[in-house]
Amino acid sequence: MPFTPIIPLSGLGGWNFLERTLDRQMEIYNKSPDIARDVEYYLGNIDSISTLDEFMGDRRILKVALGAFGLSEEIDKGAFVRKVLEEGTLEDDSFANRLNNPNYISFAQAFSFGDFGFVSNDASNQRIVDQYRDESFEISLGEVDDDMRQALNFKREIGTIAERDLTEAGGWFQVMASLPLRSVVEAAFNLPSSFSQIDLDQQAEVLADRADQYFGSRSVDIFKDPENIDVAIRRFQLTRQIANGPASTSPAASAITILSGGLGSSGLENLILSNV
């Protein structure tokens, strides 16, 4: 069973704790037997995959491949996944492009059976298993505190979108297509819960207006600056903290505190940073 991430507080306090201990927590998580076995199997067998039938026929390979793109829940949708890969992304009307899901588009591009053919290499294989570890950790983190999962996903993903040099509206449409990114931005921009119900073009316009109000530019390019990413996450966490009431100790962290002799959050941090 993988290591369960430790978040002793909700809201901004919990996020500060996570940032300080993230590298160590991920190191411990990646050594979990389940994760280590998945990675070892993938790296040991992906080079033998040359056809789509072979790829789809190996569930353990498919688990890591889908998980690397946040699509782990799609593993039993074999016909759906096959269609995405068969049609690729080169044609505007391909299945992946019509889904308008950036995760599926990236998945189809990485395993390019329908475009140029899939070719395994060390660099791409390592990138896939690194993404699988990151995504798996975020899923486990979400089981402890979903706000932390969304914030960590935002920190990892938003810069990539910002670097794509998309149009103003296109950038915000990419953000809106991802539920975690949308959640963070809507809270950081102080938008009401009913915001997602208005026309999509109007949503993009409002997001551009709010970006200009808070960061001085209407484009998602504002998130090329890591400082702006941090500001957005802190606004998100503070908004959630206010909505949920005073920050409280999570049940998981409370249990660990009791078992570890009454350590507070600083004690837990020292414990995590010092040993496994």
Secondary structure, DSSP 4 states (H G I P E B T S, - for coil): -PPPP---BSHHHHHHHHHHHHHHHHHHHHTSHHHHHHHHHHHHHGGG--SHHHHHH-HHHHHHHHHTTT-GGGTT-HHHHHHHHHH-SSSTTSHHHHHT-HHHHHHHHHS-TTTT-----HHHHHHHHHHHHHHHHHHHHHHH-HHHHHHHHHHHHHHHHHTT---HHHHHHHHHTSHHHHHHHHHHTT--GGGGGS-HHHHHHHHHHHHHHHHS-SSGGGGGSHHHHHHHHHHHHHHHHHHH-S--B-HHHHHHHHHTTS--HHHHHHHHHH--
